[in-house]
């Protein structure tokens, strides 16, 4: 069995014995106690965060009846994530990562405990959520790059692909599970007690960080002897010169801006195109969850696949085709099949990108390089705004005649054609990246 890193052993110095295959091999990062703690805290933190997103939207809608205010409150968490993650990544490479995570997770516990008290005692208005969300976004912009960086510090390179895949499962599942739990419990215990639950979840995450038994003495010595410079811009320079990383970041930006339109337009598909209403939307979301689960399992099984670049190219192009096919479907069962495919493709694409990014990044630059992924997540709301505006334009303007095809005409066709455009552009852009950066598709 491969040696498990401990506080006396740097992950990079472990003996690379053959790892087991199959499902047992996919779960080998759990052999490392620090990773078990980090993963458990990650699941709890993400579940609490997704519940809070749902609860904030519900409370603002219930008290104001304004979709605009609801959108402002929900999106405010992402505002700081367009800039602040670069600061967080720089800090993650300059200071003790565990200490930095202790600070950020403790601040989140205090912040959301205060908000929970305000909700419980009904002393809350919509702009309180904006302020607290922006503060949370700033703290998370520092914590998320640090979390990504610390994975590469406590997990050896053999287990790193599986560890990143498992970490993404800890991020993907709560996106569905958090709102689902919130929706089920809101009528039972109320928003006040639910907010207290999220605060307790955040407290559990902080406790797991304080329990980490890790002191990166050897890594700090290596960095002092010959690591990269401490420049704030060093991460930008490294990505610019490493063409594989540049391609991975570029593809992530493209997906954030144009490739994810189907997800937020799903309610329009359920209501105006498929005619199945809220119950049908639930079926579509369930299908997406099933697809995401299958995709996460496949990534775990293929974590040590030899031709990662070609596999990423196939996943990106197939995902584009599935999105285009979904945009044309008007039958619920067929749409559900395509949604399963989209869930698989999106989770596989995101996870494989992060695995490749972690493998290519030296530890002393890991925080600054992985900060780009946090920025990309923050850009999702810009993509929602852009694609939502296109759908609105196509739906309200009476349509656009391109000669060979007519786009839009009403809200339903405007949404469908927006997803069509996004899927096509995403596929073309992905293909261009693989052509421009041959090292990306040849990456092993």
DRENDO-1510 file (C-alpha; in Angstrom, 1 decimal, always signed):
<recs>
REC; n; res; u; v; w
REC; 1; UNK; +0.0; +0.0; +0.0 .
REC; 2; UNK; +1.2; +3.5; -0.8 .
REC; 3; UNK; +2.6; +5.6; +2.0 .
REC; 4; UNK; +0.1; +8.0; +3.5 .
REC; 5; UNK; +1.5; +11.6; +4.0 .
REC; 6; UNK; +1.7; +12.8; +7.6 .
REC; 7; UNK; +2.9; +15.9; +9.4 .
REC; 8; UNK; +6.5; +14.5; +9.2 .
REC; 9; UNK; +6.3; +13.6; +5.5 .
REC; 10; UNK; +5.8; +16.0; +2.5 .
REC; 11; UNK; +3.2; +14.6; +0.1 .
REC; 12; UNK; +5.7; +15.1; -2.8 .
REC; 13; UNK; +8.2; +12.8; -1.0 .
REC; 14; UNK; +5.9; +9.8; -0.6 .
REC; 15; UNK; +6.8; +6.5; -2.2 .
REC; 16; UNK; +4.6; +6.0; -5.3 .
REC; 17; UNK; +3.6; +2.4; -4.9 .
REC; 18; UNK; +0.8; +1.1; -7.2 .
REC; 19; UNK; -2.6; +2.1; -6.0 .
REC; 20; UNK; -5.6; -0.3; -6.0 .
REC; 21; UNK; -8.0; -0.2; -9.0 .
REC; 22; UNK; -11.7; +0.1; -9.2 .
REC; 23; UNK; -13.9; +1.8; -6.6 .
REC; 24; UNK; -11.4; +1.1; -3.9 .
REC; 25; UNK; -8.7; +2.9; -5.9 .
REC; 26; UNK; -11.0; +5.8; -6.5 .
REC; 27; UNK; -11.5; +6.4; -2.8 .
REC; 28; UNK; -7.8; +6.2; -1.8 .
REC; 29; UNK; -7.6; +9.9; -0.7 .
REC; 30; UNK; -9.8; +8.9; +2.2 .
REC; 31; UNK; -6.8; +6.9; +3.6 .
REC; 32; UNK; -5.3; +10.3; +4.5 .
REC; 33; UNK; -6.8; +11.6; +7.8 .
REC; 34; UNK; -6.3; +15.2; +6.9 .
REC; 35; UNK; -8.2; +14.8; +3.6 .
REC; 36; UNK; -11.1; +13.1; +5.4 .
REC; 37; UNK; -11.4; +16.1; +7.7 .
REC; 38; UNK; -11.1; +18.6; +4.9 .
REC; 39; UNK; -13.7; +16.7; +2.8 .
REC; 40; UNK; -16.2; +16.4; +5.6 .
REC; 41; UNK; -15.9; +20.2; +6.3 .
REC; 42; UNK; -16.2; +20.9; +2.6 .
REC; 43; UNK; -19.5; +19.0; +2.3 .
REC; 44; UNK; -20.9; +20.7; +5.4 .
REC; 45; UNK; -19.8; +24.2; +4.4 .
REC; 46; UNK; -21.2; +23.8; +0.8 .
REC; 47; UNK; -24.5; +22.4; +2.1 .
REC; 48; UNK; -24.9; +25.3; +4.5 .
REC; 49; UNK; -24.0; +27.8; +1.8 .
REC; 50; UNK; -26.5; +26.4; -0.7 .
REC; 51; UNK; -29.2; +26.4; +1.9 .
REC; 52; UNK; -28.5; +30.0; +2.7 .
REC; 53; UNK; -28.7; +30.9; -1.0 .
REC; 54; UNK; -32.2; +29.3; -1.1 .
REC; 55; UNK; -33.3; +30.9; +2.2 .
REC; 56; UNK; -32.2; +34.4; +1.2 .
REC; 57; UNK; -34.0; +34.2; -2.1 .
REC; 58; UNK; -37.2; +32.8; -0.3 .
REC; 59; UNK; -37.2; +35.5; +2.4 .
REC; 60; UNK; -36.6; +38.4; +0.0 .
REC; 61; UNK; -39.3; +37.1; -2.3 .
REC; 62; UNK; -41.7; +36.5; +0.6 .
REC; 63; UNK; -41.2; +40.0; +2.1 .
REC; 64; UNK; -40.9; +42.1; -1.1 .
REC; 65; UNK; -42.4; +40.2; -4.0 .
REC; 66; UNK; -39.7; +41.7; -6.2 .
REC; 67; UNK; -37.7; +39.4; -8.6 .
REC; 68; UNK; -35.2; +42.3; -9.0 .
REC; 69; UNK; -34.4; +42.5; -5.3 .
REC; 70; UNK; -34.2; +38.7; -5.2 .
REC; 71; UNK; -31.7; +38.7; -8.1 .
REC; 72; UNK; -29.6; +41.4; -6.4 .
REC; 73; UNK; -29.5; +39.5; -3.1 .
REC; 74; UNK; -28.7; +36.1; -4.7 .
REC; 75; UNK; -26.0; +37.5; -7.0 .
REC; 76; UNK; -24.3; +39.7; -4.4 .
REC; 77; UNK; -22.3; +36.8; -3.1 .
REC; 78; UNK; -20.5; +36.6; -6.4 .
REC; 79; UNK; -19.6; +40.3; -6.7 .
REC; 80; UNK; -16.4; +40.2; -4.8 .
REC; 81; UNK; -15.4; +36.9; -6.6 .
REC; 82; UNK; -14.4; +38.8; -9.8 .
REC; 83; UNK; -11.4; +40.4; -8.1 .
REC; 84; UNK; -10.8; +39.2; -4.5 .
REC; 85; UNK; -9.8; +35.6; -5.3 .
REC; 86; UNK; -6.5; +36.8; -6.8 .
REC; 87; UNK; -5.8; +38.4; -3.4 .
REC; 88; UNK; -6.8; +35.2; -1.7 .
REC; 89; UNK; -4.6; +33.1; -4.0 .
REC; 90; UNK; -1.6; +35.3; -3.3 .
REC; 91; UNK; -2.2; +35.0; +0.5 .
REC; 92; UNK; -2.5; +31.2; +0.2 .
REC; 93; UNK; +1.0; +31.1; -1.3 .
REC; 94; UNK; +2.5; +33.6; +1.2 .
REC; 95; UNK; +1.2; +32.4; +4.6 .
REC; 96; UNK; +0.4; +29.2; +6.4 .
REC; 97; UNK; -2.6; +27.8; +4.6 .
REC; 98; UNK; -4.1; +26.1; +7.6 .
REC; 99; UNK; -3.9; +29.2; +9.7 .
REC; 100; UNK; -5.5; +31.2; +6.9 .
REC; 101; UNK; -8.4; +28.7; +6.6 .
REC; 102; UNK; -8.9; +28.9; +10.4 .
REC; 103; UNK; -9.3; +32.6; +10.1 .
REC; 104; UNK; -11.7; +32.6; +7.2 .
REC; 105; UNK; -13.9; +29.8; +8.5 .
REC; 106; UNK; -14.1; +31.4; +11.9 .
REC; 107; UNK; -15.2; +34.7; +10.4 .
REC; 108; UNK; -17.9; +32.9; +8.4 .
REC; 109; UNK; -19.2; +31.3; +11.6 .
REC; 110; UNK; -19.5; +34.7; +13.3 .
REC; 111; UNK; -21.0; +36.4; +10.3 .
REC; 112; UNK; -23.8; +33.9; +9.7 .
REC; 113; UNK; -24.5; +33.5; +13.4 .
REC; 114; UNK; -25.3; +37.2; +13.5 .
REC; 115; UNK; -27.5; +36.9; +10.4 .
REC; 116; UNK; -29.2; +33.9; +11.8 .
REC; 117; UNK; -30.0; +35.9; +15.0 .
REC; 118; UNK; -31.4; +38.8; +12.9 .
REC; 119; UNK; -33.6; +36.4; +10.9 .
REC; 120; UNK; -34.8; +34.5; +14.0 .
REC; 121; UNK; -35.8; +37.8; +15.7 .
REC; 122; UNK; -37.3; +39.1; +12.5 .
REC; 123; UNK; -34.9; +42.1; +12.4 .
REC; 124; UNK; -33.9; +41.6; +8.7 .
REC; 125; UNK; -34.5; +43.5; +5.5 .
REC; 126; UNK; -33.2; +42.8; +2.0 .
REC; 127; UNK; -30.2; +45.1; +2.1 .
REC; 128; UNK; -28.9; +43.3; +5.2 .
REC; 129; UNK; -28.6; +40.2; +3.0 .
REC; 130; UNK; -26.7; +42.2; +0.4 .
REC; 131; UNK; -24.1; +43.4; +3.0 .
REC; 132; UNK; -23.7; +40.0; +4.6 .
REC; 133; UNK; -23.4; +38.3; +1.2 .
REC; 134; UNK; -20.7; +40.7; +0.0 .
REC; 135; UNK; -18.8; +40.2; +3.3 .
REC; 136; UNK; -19.2; +36.4; +2.9 .
REC; 137; UNK; -18.0; +36.7; -0.8 .
REC; 138; UNK; -14.9; +38.5; +0.3 .
REC; 139; UNK; -14.1; +35.9; +3.0 .
REC; 140; UNK; -14.8; +33.0; +0.6 .
REC; 141; UNK; -12.7; +34.6; -2.1 .
REC; 142; UNK; -9.8; +34.1; +0.3 .
REC; 143; UNK; -10.9; +30.7; +1.7 .
REC; 144; UNK; -11.7; +28.9; -1.6 .
REC; 145; UNK; -8.2; +29.3; -3.3 .
REC; 146; UNK; -6.6; +28.4; +0.0 .
REC; 147; UNK; -8.8; +25.3; +0.2 .
REC; 148; UNK; -7.8; +24.3; -3.3 .
REC; 149; UNK; -4.2; +24.9; -2.6 .
REC; 150; UNK; -4.1; +22.9; +0.6 .
REC; 151; UNK; -5.4; +19.8; -1.2 .
REC; 152; UNK; -2.1; +19.6; -3.1 .
REC; 153; UNK; -0.2; +20.1; +0.1 .
REC; 154; UNK; -1.8; +17.2; +2.1 .
REC; 155; UNK; -2.4; +14.7; -0.7 .
REC; 156; UNK; +0.4; +13.1; -2.7 .
REC; 157; UNK; +0.6; +13.3; -6.4 .
REC; 158; UNK; -0.7; +9.8; -7.0 .
REC; 159; UNK; -3.9; +10.4; -5.1 .
REC; 160; UNK; -4.3; +14.0; -6.2 .
REC; 161; UNK; -6.6; +13.4; -9.3 .
REC; 162; UNK; -8.9; +11.3; -7.1 .
REC; 163; UNK; -8.8; +13.9; -4.3 .
REC; 164; UNK; -9.8; +16.7; -6.7 .
REC; 165; UNK; -12.6; +14.6; -8.1 .
REC; 166; UNK; -13.9; +13.8; -4.6 .
REC; 167; UNK; -13.6; +17.5; -3.7 .
REC; 168; UNK; -15.8; +18.4; -6.6 .
REC; 169; UNK; -18.4; +15.9; -5.5 .
REC; 170; UNK; -18.4; +17.7; -2.2 .
REC; 171; UNK; -19.1; +20.8; -4.2 .
REC; 172; UNK; -21.6; +19.4; -6.7 .
REC; 173; UNK; -24.0; +17.4; -4.5 .
REC; 174; UNK; -24.8; +20.3; -2.1 .
REC; 175; UNK; -25.9; +22.5; -5.0 .
REC; 176; UNK; -28.9; +20.2; -5.2 .
REC; 177; UNK; -29.1; +18.9; -1.7 .
REC; 178; UNK; -28.9; +22.3; +0.1 .
REC; 179; UNK; -32.0; +23.8; -1.6 .
REC; 180; UNK; -33.8; +20.5; -1.4 .
REC; 181; UNK; -33.4; +20.3; +2.4 .
REC; 182; UNK; -34.3; +23.9; +2.8 .
REC; 183; UNK; -37.5; +23.5; +0.7 .
REC; 184; UNK; -38.5; +20.4; +2.8 .
REC; 185; UNK; -37.8; +22.0; +6.2 .
REC; 186; UNK; -38.9; +25.6; +5.7 .
REC; 187; UNK; -42.5; +24.9; +6.5 .
REC; 188; UNK; -41.6; +22.6; +9.4 .
REC; 189; UNK; -39.2; +24.6; +11.4 .
REC; 190; UNK; -39.2; +28.0; +9.7 .
REC; 191; UNK; -36.5; +30.2; +8.2 .
REC; 192; UNK; -35.0; +31.3; +11.6 .
REC; 193; UNK; -34.2; +27.8; +12.8 .
REC; 194; UNK; -32.9; +26.9; +9.3 .
REC; 195; UNK; -30.5; +29.8; +9.4 .
REC; 196; UNK; -29.3; +28.6; +12.8 .
REC; 197; UNK; -28.7; +25.1; +11.2 .
REC; 198; UNK; -26.5; +26.6; +8.5 .
REC; 199; UNK; -24.5; +28.4; +11.2 .
REC; 200; UNK; -24.0; +25.1; +13.0 .
REC; 201; UNK; -22.9; +23.6; +9.7 .
REC; 202; UNK; -20.3; +26.4; +9.3 .
REC; 203; UNK; -19.1; +25.8; +12.9 .
REC; 204; UNK; -18.6; +22.1; +12.1 .
REC; 205; UNK; -16.5; +23.1; +9.1 .
REC; 206; UNK; -14.3; +25.4; +11.2 .
REC; 207; UNK; -13.8; +22.6; +13.8 .
REC; 208; UNK; -12.5; +20.3; +11.0 .
REC; 209; UNK; -10.0; +22.9; +10.0 .
REC; 210; UNK; -8.7; +23.3; +13.6 .
REC; 211; UNK; -8.4; +19.5; +13.8 .
REC; 212; UNK; -6.0; +19.3; +10.8 .
REC; 213; UNK; -2.7; +17.7; +11.9 .
REC; 214; UNK; -0.3; +19.2; +9.4 .
REC; 215; UNK; +2.7; +21.5; +9.4 .
REC; 216; UNK; +4.3; +22.1; +5.9 .
REC; 217; UNK; +7.8; +22.7; +7.2 .
REC; 218; UNK; +9.5; +20.8; +4.4 .
REC; 219; UNK; +7.4; +22.6; +1.7 .
REC; 220; UNK; +8.3; +26.0; +3.2 .
REC; 221; UNK; +12.0; +25.1; +3.1 .
REC; 222; UNK; +11.7; +24.1; -0.5 .
REC; 223; UNK; +10.0; +27.4; -1.4 .
REC; 224; UNK; +12.7; +29.4; +0.4 .
REC; 225; UNK; +15.5; +27.5; -1.4 .
REC; 226; UNK; +14.1; +28.1; -4.9 .
REC; 227; UNK; +10.4; +28.6; -5.3 .
REC; 228; UNK; +8.7; +31.1; -7.5 .
REC; 229; UNK; +8.7; +34.8; -6.6 .
REC; 230; UNK; +6.1; +36.2; -4.3 .
REC; 231; UNK; +4.8; +38.6; -6.9 .
REC; 232; UNK; +1.0; +39.1; -7.0 .
REC; 233; UNK; +1.1; +38.8; -10.8 .
REC; 234; UNK; +3.2; +35.6; -10.8 .
REC; 235; UNK; +0.1; +33.4; -11.2 .
REC; 236; UNK; -0.9; +35.4; -14.3 .
REC; 237; UNK; +2.6; +35.1; -15.8 .
REC; 238; UNK; +2.8; +31.3; -15.1 .
REC; 239; UNK; -0.6; +30.7; -16.7 .
REC; 240; UNK; +0.3; +32.8; -19.7 .
REC; 241; UNK; +3.5; +30.8; -20.4 .
REC; 242; UNK; +2.0; +27.4; -19.6 .
REC; 243; UNK; -0.3; +27.0; -22.6 .
REC; 244; UNK; -2.2; +24.0; -21.2 .
REC; 245; UNK; -3.2; +26.1; -18.2 .
REC; 246; UNK; -4.1; +29.0; -20.4 .
REC; 247; UNK; -6.4; +26.8; -22.4 .
REC; 248; UNK; -8.0; +25.3; -19.3 .
REC; 249; UNK; -8.7; +28.8; -17.9 .
REC; 250; UNK; -10.0; +30.0; -21.2 .
REC; 251; UNK; -12.4; +27.1; -21.6 .
REC; 252; UNK; -13.6; +27.7; -18.0 .
REC; 253; UNK; -14.4; +31.3; -18.8 .
REC; 254; UNK; -16.2; +30.4; -22.0 .
REC; 255; UNK; -18.4; +27.9; -20.2 .
REC; 256; UNK; -19.2; +30.4; -17.4 .
REC; 257; UNK; -20.2; +33.1; -19.9 .
REC; 258; UNK; -22.2; +31.1; -22.5 .
REC; 259; UNK; -22.2; +27.4; -21.8 .
REC; 260; UNK; -24.4; +27.3; -18.7 .
REC; 261; UNK; -27.5; +29.0; -20.0 .
REC; 262; UNK; -29.6; +25.8; -20.0 .
REC; 263; UNK; -29.4; +25.6; -16.2 .
REC; 264; UNK; -30.9; +28.9; -15.3 .
REC; 265; UNK; -33.5; +28.9; -18.1 .
REC; 266; UNK; -34.8; +25.4; -17.1 .
REC; 267; UNK; -38.0; +26.8; -15.4 .
REC; 268; UNK; -39.0; +28.4; -18.8 .
REC; 269; UNK; -38.4; +25.1; -20.6 .
REC; 270; UNK; -40.6; +23.3; -18.0 .
REC; 271; UNK; -43.4; +25.8; -18.1 .
REC; 272; UNK; -43.6; +27.3; -21.6 .
REC; 273; UNK; -41.9; +24.7; -23.8 .
REC; 274; UNK; -42.7; +21.3; -22.2 .
REC; 275; UNK; -45.9; +22.4; -20.5 .
REC; 276; UNK; -45.2; +20.4; -17.4 .
REC; 277; UNK; -45.1; +23.1; -14.7 .
REC; 278; UNK; -43.4; +22.8; -11.3 .
REC; 279; UNK; -43.7; +19.0; -11.1 .
REC; 280; UNK; -41.9; +18.7; -14.5 .
REC; 281; UNK; -39.2; +21.1; -13.4 .
REC; 282; UNK; -38.7; +18.8; -10.4 .
REC; 283; UNK; -38.2; +15.9; -12.7 .
REC; 284; UNK; -35.7; +17.8; -14.8 .
REC; 285; UNK; -33.8; +18.8; -11.8 .
REC; 286; UNK; -33.8; +15.2; -10.6 .
REC; 287; UNK; -32.5; +14.1; -14.0 .
REC; 288; UNK; -29.7; +16.7; -13.7 .
REC; 289; UNK; -28.8; +15.3; -10.3 .
REC; 290; UNK; -28.7; +11.8; -11.6 .
REC; 291; UNK; -26.4; +12.9; -14.5 .
REC; 292; UNK; -24.1; +14.8; -12.2 .
REC; 293; UNK; -23.8; +11.7; -9.9 .
REC; 294; UNK; -23.0; +9.5; -12.9 .
REC; 295; UNK; -20.5; +12.1; -14.1 .
REC; 296; UNK; -18.8; +12.3; -10.7 .
REC; 297; UNK; -18.5; +8.5; -10.5 .
REC; 298; UNK; -17.0; +8.3; -14.1 .
REC; 299; UNK; -14.4; +11.0; -13.2 .
REC; 300; UNK; -13.4; +9.0; -10.1 .
REC; 301; UNK; -13.0; +5.8; -12.1 .
REC; 302; UNK; -11.0; +7.6; -14.9 .
REC; 303; UNK; -8.9; +9.7; -12.5 .
REC; 304; UNK; -5.7; +8.1; -13.6 .
REC; 305; UNK; -6.7; +7.8; -17.3 .
REC; 306; UNK; -3.6; +8.3; -19.5 .
REC; 307; UNK; -5.0; +10.7; -22.1 .
REC; 308; UNK; -6.7; +13.3; -20.1 .
REC; 309; UNK; -6.5; +16.0; -22.8 .
REC; 310; UNK; -8.3; +14.0; -25.4 .
REC; 311; UNK; -10.9; +12.9; -22.9 .
REC; 312; UNK; -11.5; +16.5; -21.9 .
REC; 313; UNK; -12.0; +17.4; -25.6 .
REC; 314; UNK; -14.5; +14.6; -26.2 .
REC; 315; UNK; -16.4; +15.6; -23.0 .
REC; 316; UNK; -16.6; +19.2; -24.0 .
REC; 317; UNK; -17.7; +18.5; -27.6 .
REC; 318; UNK; -20.3; +15.9; -26.5 .
REC; 319; UNK; -21.6; +18.3; -23.8 .
REC; 320; UNK; -22.1; +21.0; -26.5 .
REC; 321; UNK; -24.0; +18.5; -28.7 .
REC; 322; UNK; -26.3; +17.5; -25.8 .
REC; 323; UNK; -27.1; +21.2; -25.0 .
REC; 324; UNK; -28.0; +21.8; -28.6 .
REC; 325; UNK; -30.2; +18.7; -28.7 .
REC; 326; UNK; -31.9; +19.7; -25.5 .
REC; 327; UNK; -32.7; +23.2; -26.9 .
REC; 328; UNK; -34.8; +21.5; -29.7 .
REC; 329; UNK; -36.7; +19.0; -27.6 .
REC; 330; UNK; -40.4; +19.5; -26.8 .
REC; 331; UNK; -41.0; +16.1; -25.1 .
REC; 332; UNK; -40.4; +15.7; -21.4 .
REC; 333; UNK; -39.0; +12.2; -21.5 .
REC; 334; UNK; -36.5; +13.1; -24.3 .
REC; 335; UNK; -35.6; +16.3; -22.5 .
REC; 336; UNK; -34.9; +14.4; -19.3 .
REC; 337; UNK; -32.5; +12.1; -21.2 .
REC; 338; UNK; -30.6; +15.2; -22.5 .
REC; 339; UNK; -30.6; +16.8; -19.1 .
REC; 340; UNK; -28.9; +13.6; -17.7 .
REC; 341; UNK; -26.3; +14.0; -20.4 .
REC; 342; UNK; -25.8; +17.7; -19.5 .
REC; 343; UNK; -25.4; +16.9; -15.8 .
REC; 344; UNK; -22.8; +14.3; -16.6 .
REC; 345; UNK; -20.9; +16.5; -19.1 .
REC; 346; UNK; -20.8; +19.6; -16.8 .
REC; 347; UNK; -19.5; +17.8; -13.8 .
REC; 348; UNK; -16.9; +15.8; -15.8 .
REC; 349; UNK; -15.7; +18.9; -17.6 .
REC; 350; UNK; -15.4; +21.0; -14.5 .
REC; 351; UNK; -13.7; +18.2; -12.5 .
REC; 352; UNK; -11.3; +17.2; -15.2 .
REC; 353; UNK; -10.2; +20.8; -15.7 .
REC; 354; UNK; -9.4; +21.2; -12.0 .
REC; 355; UNK; -7.5; +17.9; -11.9 .
REC; 356; UNK; -5.3; +19.0; -14.8 .
REC; 357; UNK; -4.9; +22.4; -13.3 .
REC; 358; UNK; -3.8; +20.9; -9.9 .
REC; 359; UNK; -1.4; +18.5; -11.6 .
REC; 360; UNK; +0.4; +21.2; -13.6 .
REC; 361; UNK; +0.7; +23.8; -10.8 .
REC; 362; UNK; +3.7; +23.8; -8.5 .
REC; 363; UNK; +2.8; +24.0; -4.8 .
REC; 364; UNK; +4.3; +27.5; -4.3 .
REC; 365; UNK; +2.0; +28.9; -7.0 .
REC; 366; UNK; -1.0; +26.7; -6.3 .
REC; 367; UNK; -3.0; +29.4; -4.5 .
REC; 368; UNK; -2.5; +32.0; -7.2 .
REC; 369; UNK; -3.3; +29.6; -10.0 .
REC; 370; UNK; -6.4; +28.0; -8.5 .
REC; 371; UNK; -7.7; +31.4; -7.6 .
REC; 372; UNK; -8.7; +31.7; -11.3 .
REC; 373; UNK; -11.3; +28.9; -10.7 .
REC; 374; UNK; -12.9; +30.9; -8.0 .
REC; 375; UNK; -13.0; +33.9; -10.3 .
REC; 376; UNK; -14.6; +31.8; -13.0 .
REC; 377; UNK; -17.3; +30.7; -10.6 .
REC; 378; UNK; -18.0; +34.4; -9.8 .
REC; 379; UNK; -18.3; +35.0; -13.6 .
REC; 380; UNK; -21.3; +32.7; -13.8 .
REC; 381; UNK; -23.6; +35.5; -12.8 .
REC; 382; UNK; -22.2; +37.6; -15.7 .
REC; 383; UNK; -23.0; +34.7; -18.0 .
REC; 384; UNK; -26.6; +34.6; -16.5 .
REC; 385; UNK; -27.0; +38.3; -17.2 .
REC; 386; UNK; -25.7; +38.0; -20.8 .
REC; 387; UNK; -27.7; +35.0; -21.8 .
REC; 388; UNK; -30.8; +36.2; -20.0 .
REC; 389; UNK; -30.6; +39.4; -21.9 .
REC; 390; UNK; -30.3; +37.5; -25.2 .
REC; 391; UNK; -33.4; +35.4; -24.3 .
REC; 392; UNK; -35.3; +38.6; -23.3 .
REC; 393; UNK; -34.3; +40.3; -26.6 .
REC; 394; UNK; -35.2; +37.3; -28.7 .
REC; 395; UNK; -38.5; +36.8; -26.9 .
REC; 396; UNK; -39.7; +40.4; -26.8 .
REC; 397; UNK; -38.5; +41.8; -30.1 .
REC; 398; UNK; -40.6; +39.6; -32.4 .
REC; 399; UNK; -37.7; +37.5; -33.4 .
REC; 400; UNK; -34.5; +37.9; -35.5 .
REC; 401; UNK; -34.5; +36.6; -39.1 .
REC; 402; UNK; -31.0; +35.4; -40.1 .
REC; 403; UNK; -32.2; +34.2; -43.5 .
REC; 404; UNK; -31.4; +30.5; -43.0 .
REC; 405; UNK; -33.1; +30.5; -39.6 .
REC; 406; UNK; -35.5; +32.6; -37.5 .
REC; 407; UNK; -34.6; +33.0; -33.8 .
REC; 408; UNK; -37.1; +33.9; -31.1 .
REC; 409; UNK; -40.5; +35.4; -31.5 .
REC; 410; UNK; -41.9; +34.7; -28.0 .
REC; 411; UNK; -40.5; +33.9; -24.6 .
REC; 412; UNK; -40.4; +30.1; -25.1 .
REC; 413; UNK; -38.6; +30.2; -28.4 .
REC; 414; UNK; -36.3; +33.0; -27.2 .
REC; 415; UNK; -35.2; +30.8; -24.3 .
REC; 416; UNK; -34.8; +27.7; -26.5 .
REC; 417; UNK; -32.8; +29.6; -29.1 .
REC; 418; UNK; -30.6; +31.2; -26.5 .
REC; 419; UNK; -29.6; +27.7; -25.2 .
REC; 420; UNK; -29.1; +26.7; -28.9 .
REC; 421; UNK; -26.7; +29.7; -29.4 .
REC; 422; UNK; -24.9; +29.0; -26.2 .
REC; 423; UNK; -24.4; +25.3; -27.0 .
REC; 424; UNK; -23.1; +26.0; -30.5 .
REC; 425; UNK; -20.7; +28.8; -29.4 .
REC; 426; UNK; -19.5; +26.7; -26.5 .
REC; 427; UNK; -18.7; +23.8; -28.8 .
REC; 428; UNK; -16.9; +26.1; -31.4 .
REC; 429; UNK; -14.9; +27.9; -28.7 .
REC; 430; UNK; -13.8; +24.6; -27.1 .
REC; 431; UNK; -12.7; +23.2; -30.5 .
REC; 432; UNK; -10.8; +26.4; -31.2 .
REC; 433; UNK; -8.9; +26.1; -27.8 .
REC; 434; UNK; -8.0; +22.5; -28.6 .
REC; 435; UNK; -6.7; +23.5; -32.1 .
REC; 436; UNK; -4.8; +26.6; -30.8 .
REC; 437; UNK; -3.2; +24.6; -27.9 .
REC; 438; UNK; -2.3; +21.2; -29.2 .
REC; 439; UNK; -0.5; +20.5; -25.9 .
REC; 440; UNK; -3.9; +20.7; -24.2 .
REC; 441; UNK; -5.4; +17.8; -26.1 .
REC; 442; UNK; -2.1; +15.8; -25.9 .
REC; 443; UNK; -1.9; +16.3; -22.1 .
REC; 444; UNK; -1.6; +13.0; -20.2 .
</recs>
